Amino acid sequence: MNQQLKLLYLIAQYPAINHGYLLAEVYHLRQRGFEVETVSVSLPDRPKNALSEAERAEAGRTYYIKSLSTMQVLAVHAAELVRSPLRYLRGLFFAIGLPGADVKNILYYVAYFAEAVILGRRMRELGIHHVHASFSASVALIAARIFPISWSFGVYGFGELYDPSSSQLTERIKSAQFVRSNSKFGRGQLMLACGRSEWHKLLYCPLGIDPTEFTPPYRNRLPQSSSIRLLCVGRLSEEKGQAMLLESLAVLSRRGIKVELHLVGDGPDRKWLQEYSEQLRVSSQVVFEGWLEQSALMDVYANTDIFVLSSLAEGIPMVLLEAMALEKPCVAPYIAGIPELIEQGVNGLMFPVGDVNELSESLCRLAESSELRASIGKKARQTVVSYYDMACNTARFAAMLEEQLTPNLD
């Protein structure tokens, strides 16, 4: 770059245990000469002493909107109202109008407006004119109506694409300078949410991981009589489909295949899933791990034979990249961006979404053949190293940012 580019990353919660890729991306952008400031709506998802060293350092330089007291928030709003009453009121009425007549959502958007004003004020203080939003696009959308800034946002999967009307996706695309999708499937869904005149804004750029941090762990194999260990990582919620995974576990058990399932994550379905595992008589084979720190998760990965996702909706899950980089044979549904990552029977196995029988067959194939597991695992890592290296893909995104933002320096 001939001139250092400045931008602000707005993130709903940062650092967060399930969004480590954002921390890595910010780091790599800075390494490439970008001046990146971070603003998080919410405080980190864990206490300071539970954060990694890198997370603590990042938290220390991040501005937290919800750390402001009520009096501080009121003072910022009063100052902005006096400074530019027309812009302030335009933003307020725009925010209130976004959700239509839904009273509950109107209250949410009033809160987004309050956060947007604080965001815009912070950007002016830093002398930054572009914000890139992750899981916080509504705040950036409203801020761009109040302040002379440009903005963009990332789309990572199910959450942003599931209900385009309630998430104001069309309005967001229309307002944004560009939209980054981490999968080709996601870009296609974005195309359906806007007019053809907006398609040039929709940029595909995959995420990634650092393969050197996910080197295959070598350990003593479990005795032949031991169970095959399955691992699923993700929020315990309906769209993740863990109920089907429990049903598949019961199928394997009836076939005499010894398996145990480790579920890493938490969420609204945890109690229901525990009760369902009892109904299926597989509760003794299921371990609910809860959320784990990365080091603890790596220990679980090390003792995993097969990584499995049973989701009904996904983007390109980062945990799938991690497992593949660790040479774990993976089973995942044939949906969304996953076929961009997995070649059936070569570097992983896929099954039709929602099909318990096919899921069970895939797990059986891998459970019964250590040679197949090893072959698929090695090719899985090769795929991640070749196409999903975080440093390489951040360089690609950096080039996109430079192309998009350089005119804004004038």
N, C-alpha and C positions, 0 to 999 in steps of 0.2 A: 504494500500500500504506500502511495506517495504521501498521504496525510492520514494521521490517526483518526479513525472513526469512533465516534462516541454514541453509545446507545444505552438504554436502560432495560433491564429484564424485569418485568412485573410477573410475579408468581404468586399463586394463591397461598401456598405454604412452602417455606423454604428455610433451611433444608428440610426434606421429608424423606422418610425411609424408603418409600416406594417411588421416589422421583430423583434418585441419585444421578440419573443421566443428565439432568439439568445442571447440577453442580459440575459434572465433568465437562459439559459443553461450555459453560461459562469459563472454566479454567482454560480450555483449549483456545477459545476465542481470545482471551487475554494473552495467551502465549503467542498468538499470531498478530499481536499488536493492537487489538481493539481495546478501547477503554469502555469497560462494561461495569455499570453500577447496577446494584440489585435492590429491588423493593419487594417486600413480601406483605401480603394482606395480613396473614396470621403469623403468630410466633411459631418457631420450630415445633415439630410434632413430638419431641421428646425433651426432657430436661437437659440442661447444658452438659452435665456430667455423663449423660448417655450418648452424646454426639461423638463422632469420630474427630480426630484432630483437624482434618480438613473441613468438616462441617462446623466445628467451633470457630475456626478462623473465618469462614464465610459468614456465619451468623454475626460475628463481631463487626463486619463491614456492611451488613444489610440493614436497610431502613425498614422498620416494621410499623405499618399503618395502625394496627390495633394496639400498639404499645402507647399511643397517645391517650392522655386523659380526656374526659368529656370537655373540660375547660379548654384544653389545647385544641381540640377539634372545633369547638365553637369559635375560638379566636381565629383559626385559619379561615373558617367560612366567613366570618364577619369581615376579615381583611380582604378576601377575594370579592365579596359582594360590593364593598366600597370601591375597590380597585376597578372592577369592570362589571357593573350591575347587569348590563344587557347580556354579556356572555354567561354570567352566573345563572340568570333566570332562564336563558335559552337552554342551558344544560339541564336545569332542574325539570323544566316542562318536557324536554326530550326524554329524560329518564322515566318520568311518571307515565308518559305515553307508550313506552315500549311494551309493557305487558298487557295492554288493553284494559279490560274491566275487572280483571282478577285482583281483588283487594289484597290478598295475601302476597301475590307477586309484586304488586305496587310497593308494598313495604320493603321487599327485598331490593327493589330498584332504587328506592330512596336511600337505602344503605349503600348501594353501589355508587350513587351520586356523591354521598358524603366521602366515600373512599376516593372517588375520582378527583375531587377537588384537592384532597391532600396529595394525591399522586402528581397532579399538574403543578402544584406549588413546589413540590420536591424537584421536579424536572427543571423548573425555572431556576431554582437555587443552584442546581448543578450545571446549568447551561447545556442541557441535553434536549434534543428536539424530536427524538424517535424512541418509542417504547415498543418492545416485543413482549407480548403477553402469553403466558402459559397457564391454562385453567383459571383465567381471570379476565377474559376478553371483554366482558360486559363493563368492567371498570374502565378499561382502556378506551372502549367505544365511547363512553360518556365523556371521558376526559378530553377526547379529541373534538367534542362539540363545544367545550368550554375554553380550551387553550389552543394556541397556534402550534400544534404538534402533529406529527404523523405517527401512524402505528401499524403494527402487524401482529399476527398471532399464529400459534402453532396448533395443529389438530393432531391428536395422538390416537384416537380410536373411539370406542363406544360412547363415552360421555358426551363428546361434542356432536356426534352424528346421529344419536338415537332419536332425538326429538327436535328437528331443525326449527320448527315454528316457535316452540317455547324458549329455545335458546337464542332466538333472534339471529340465526345463522346467516340468513339472506342479508339482513341489515348489516351484520358484521362484515361480511365479504364486500359489500358495496362501499362501506366506509374505509376499510383497511387499504393500505398501500400494497400489501401482498399477504398471502396466507401460505404457511408451510405445512405440508402433509408429510408424515413419515412413511406413508405407503402409497402405492399407485392406486390401490382400491380406495383409500381415503380421498385421494384427489378426485376420483370418479364420483364419489358421493358428494363432494363439494360442488362439482360441476352441475349436479342435479338440483342443488340448493340455490343456484343463482343463474342469471342470464348469460348468454353466450358472450356478451360484451365484457364480462368479468373474468372469463376463463384464463386470460393471460396473467392474472394475478395469482393463480393457483400453482404453487411450485412444489415439486416433489423432491424431497431430500431425506433419505433415511437417517435414523439415529445410529447408535452403535455402542460398543463397550470397548474397554481396553483389554485386548486379549492377553496381555502380560499379567493382568490381575486375575485372570481366570484360566490358569494353566491346569491341565488335568491332574487331579490329586491321585497319587498312586498309593494304594493301601493293600493290606492282605485281604484276599477275597474271603467272603464269608464261607463257612463250611457248607458243603453240598446240601446238608439237611436244613439250612437256614431258609427263611422266607425271602422271596424277592421283594426288595424295598422299592415302593413307588413314592414319588414326591410330586406334590402339586402346590404351587405358590400363587397366592392371590387373595383378593378380598373374598370373604365368605358371604356371597350374595347371589341372588337368583340368576343373574346373567352369567355367572361363572360356571354354572352347571354342575356343582359338586355333587348334587343328588344323583346324577347319572353315574358319576364315578363310584359312589357307594354301591349303586346297583350292579355296576360292572365288577366290583370287588366280590359281591355275592356270587356272581356268575363264575368267576375264577375259582372261588372256594368250592363251589359245587363240582367243579371239574377236577378237584383235588390238587390245584396249584396253590402252593403256600405263598401268600402275599401279605404284606402289611403296607398301609398307606399313611404317609405323613402329610398333614395339611398345614402349611405355613401361611398364616394370615389370620385376620379376624374380620368380623362384620356382623350384620343383622341376622344372618342365617345360622350363626354358630349353634345356638341352642337347638334349633330345629334339626340341623344336621346331626347333632349328637343323638337326639331322640330317634331320628330316622335310621341311623346306624344300628341302634338297638332293635328297632323293628325288623331290620334285615338280618339281624343276628351276626353282624360283623364288627360290633363295637370293640371287641378285643383286638381287632386287627387295625384299628384306626387310632392315630395319635394326633391330637389337636395341639399343634406347637404354639399357636399364637404368632404375633409378629416377632421376628428375630432380627437382631443386629447382623450386619453383613458377615462378621467373623463367625457368629453362631450358625448362620445360614450356610456358610462354606463348609462347616463341619457336617451339616446335614447332607449337603450335596455330595461330600466325600463318601458317604455311606449309602448313596442312592444307586440303584440299578437302572431304573427307568424314570424319566421325567414325563409327566402327563398333564395336559390341560383338557378340560371338558367343556370349555366355555361355549355359550350361545352367541356371544358377540365379543369381538376383540379388534385390536389394531394389529401391530406387530409387537407382541409382548416382550419387554426387556428381559423378563425371567427366562423366556425361551432362548434368547440369545445367550444368556449366561450359561444355561444348562448345555447348550450345544457347544459353546466354547470349552466347557469342561469335559467334552467327549461323552456326555450322557445321551443315550438314545432317547429320542423324544416322540411322544404321541400327541397329536393335536388335531382339532377339527379343521375340516376343509372350508374355512371361512375367511372373509376379509383379506388382510394382508399376509396371512400365514402361508398360502401357496407361493408367495413371492420369496419366502425364506426356505421352505421345505420342498424338496423334490421327492415325490412319493417313492418309498422303497429304497432310496439312495442315501439320503442324509437324515431321514426321519420317516415316520408313518403318519398318515392322515386318515381320518374317518369322516363320513358325512355327519354334519352337525346334528346333534340330538339323537343319534343312532347308538343306543347302548350295545346292541349286538355287535356292530362293527368296531366300536371302541373295545369291547371285550376281546374280539378276535385279534386286534392289533396288539393288545397287551399280552395275549397268549403267545403270539408269534415271538415276541421279544423275551418273554419269561422263559420260554422253552429252549432258547438258543443263545448261549453266551457268545458264540461266534458272530451271530447277526448283531447282537448288541454292540460288540466291539467294532465291527465294520461300519455300522451306521454312525457310531459315536465319533470315529476318526474323521469321517467325511463331513459330519456336522461341524466339527471345529474348523476344518478347511474352509467351509462356506463362510463362517463368521469372520475368520482372518482375512479372507479375500474381499468380502463385500460389506462387512459391518464393523470395521475398525473405527472407533470413535474419532481418533485423530484425523484419519482420512476423510470421514464424512463431515466433520466439523470444518475441515479445510474447504470442502465443497460448499457448505453452508456459508462460510466466510466470504467466498467468492460471490455468492448470491447477495449477501448483505452489502458488499462493496458496490455491486452493480446497482442495487436498489437505492442505496443511501447516499452515494457520492453526490448526486445532484443537490441533495438537501444541504450540502456544506456551503453552497453559494449564498 
